[in-house]
Amino acid sequence: MRTINLFGEVWGIGPATALKLYEKGHHKLDDLKNEDSLTNAQKLGLKYFDDIKTRIPCHEVQGMELLSQKAGEEVLPGVSNDMISALKVTIVCGGSYRRGKASCGDLDIIITHPNGKRVLIQVFDTYFGFCTYPGRVLCIDLKAYPRNIYTYGLIAWTGNDVLNWSGSKATASLSFRTEQVFEFLGFPWLEPHERSL
């Protein structure tokens, strides 16, 4: 069981694939290096396993957020990390970082633009993959939301899991401010750093 769990920690390998790999006679991560059935994503997950398993310190996430905002400014002038700015592209790191944790498992970046889907989603809607940071590779999740459902995205990608599930069920097609979503769900308002239960 320990081997199956270990294989499941490789980015892109789920429980069913981990079990199949074990049943094929693989018992160590090194055994997987020559496994032909792995997808390209799984091979990258194996190659960068140690980097991916290393937590990302808050100051590195902050640096990546600033870098993302700078890149966004070059592509779509007027980037803001101010979630109230209705006239600019907004790029914010969510997840553990937004909840005030000292480190993160990956980078969760939420993006919106006043012209929503027309501008951003022509480029991408969702990206789950990797990026480089000096000296290592990090997992990054980028999610672009149209402005009218950005609040939902901000809650969903800040967490925690209870809020993600409830928020997605109640607000996927609604347009609310963050505080209104909490009120609609019957939850007391929680600042992002208070959302880790």
Solvent accessible surface area in square Angstrom, and as a share of the most:
residue,aa,sasa,rsa
1,M,164,0.73
2,R,209,0.76
3,T,26,0.15
4,I,30,0.15
5,N,87,0.44
6,L,59,0.29
7,F,0,0.00
8,G,33,0.32
9,E,79,0.35
10,V,2,0.01
11,W,69,0.24
12,G,49,0.47
13,I,7,0.03
14,G,31,0.29
15,P,115,0.72
16,A,69,0.54
17,T,44,0.25
18,A,0,0.00
19,L,79,0.39
20,K,129,0.55
21,L,3,0.01
22,Y,76,0.29
23,E,121,0.54
24,K,120,0.51
25,G,43,0.41
26,H,30,0.13
27,H,97,0.43
28,K,124,0.52
29,L,34,0.17
30,D,91,0.47
31,D,47,0.24
32,L,0,0.00
33,K,133,0.57
34,N,138,0.71
35,E,16,0.07
36,D,135,0.70
37,S,71,0.46
38,L,9,0.05
39,T,74,0.43
40,N,120,0.61
41,A,40,0.31
42,Q,16,0.07
43,K,95,0.40
44,L,73,0.36
45,G,0,0.00
46,L,20,0.10
47,K,145,0.61
48,Y,57,0.22
49,F,27,0.11
50,D,109,0.57
51,D,39,0.20
52,I,24,0.12
53,K,99,0.42
54,T,72,0.42
55,R,125,0.45
56,I,3,0.01
57,P,47,0.30
58,C,49,0.29
59,H,127,0.57
60,E,27,0.12
61,V,1,0.01
62,Q,91,0.40
63,G,30,0.29
64,M,11,0.05
65,E,18,0.08
66,L,104,0.52
67,L,102,0.51
68,S,23,0.15
69,Q,21,0.09
70,K,127,0.54
71,A,53,0.41
72,G,12,0.11
73,E,75,0.33
74,E,128,0.57
75,V,107,0.61
76,L,40,0.20
77,P,106,0.67
78,G,24,0.23
79,V,25,0.14
80,S,14,0.09
81,N,84,0.43
82,D,72,0.37
83,M,80,0.36
84,I,154,0.78
85,S,24,0.15
86,A,64,0.49
87,L,161,0.80
88,K,88,0.37
89,V,2,0.01
90,T,0,0.00
91,I,6,0.03
92,V,8,0.05
93,C,1,0.01
94,G,3,0.03
95,G,6,0.06
96,S,22,0.14
97,Y,38,0.15
98,R,41,0.15
99,R,42,0.15
100,G,55,0.53
101,K,83,0.35
102,A,88,0.68
103,S,29,0.19
104,C,3,0.02
105,G,34,0.33
106,D,39,0.20
107,L,1,0.01
108,D,23,0.12
109,I,1,0.00
110,I,0,0.00
111,I,16,0.08
112,T,0,0.00
113,H,22,0.10
114,P,49,0.31
115,N,68,0.35
116,G,5,0.05
117,K,121,0.51
118,R,155,0.57
119,V,29,0.17
120,L,9,0.05
121,I,45,0.23
122,Q,143,0.63
123,V,113,0.65
124,F,50,0.21
125,D,63,0.32
126,T,49,0.28
127,Y,93,0.35
128,F,113,0.47
129,G,5,0.04
130,F,37,0.15
131,C,28,0.17
132,T,109,0.64
133,Y,45,0.17
134,P,118,0.74
135,G,88,0.84
136,R,40,0.15
137,V,15,0.08
138,L,2,0.01
139,C,9,0.05
140,I,12,0.06
141,D,20,0.11
142,L,35,0.17
143,K,34,0.14
144,A,1,0.01
145,Y,10,0.04
146,P,18,0.12
147,R,59,0.21
148,N,91,0.47
149,I,36,0.18
150,Y,12,0.04
151,T,23,0.13
152,Y,37,0.14
153,G,0,0.00
154,L,5,0.03
155,I,2,0.01
156,A,15,0.12
157,W,43,0.15
158,T,1,0.00
159,G,4,0.03
160,N,19,0.10
161,D,113,0.58
162,V,80,0.46
163,L,10,0.05
164,N,44,0.23
165,W,165,0.58
166,S,15,0.10
167,G,2,0.02
168,S,34,0.22
169,K,139,0.59
170,A,25,0.19
171,T,2,0.01
172,A,55,0.42
173,S,99,0.64
174,L,66,0.33
175,S,79,0.51
176,F,57,0.24
177,R,148,0.54
178,T,19,0.11
179,E,78,0.35
180,Q,69,0.31
181,V,1,0.00
182,F,2,0.01
183,E,138,0.62
184,F,115,0.48
185,L,44,0.22
186,G,64,0.62
187,F,64,0.27
188,P,102,0.64
189,W,95,0.33
190,L,46,0.23
191,E,74,0.33
192,P,20,0.13
193,H,116,0.52
194,E,83,0.37
195,R,0,0.00
196,S,42,0.27
197,L,164,0.82
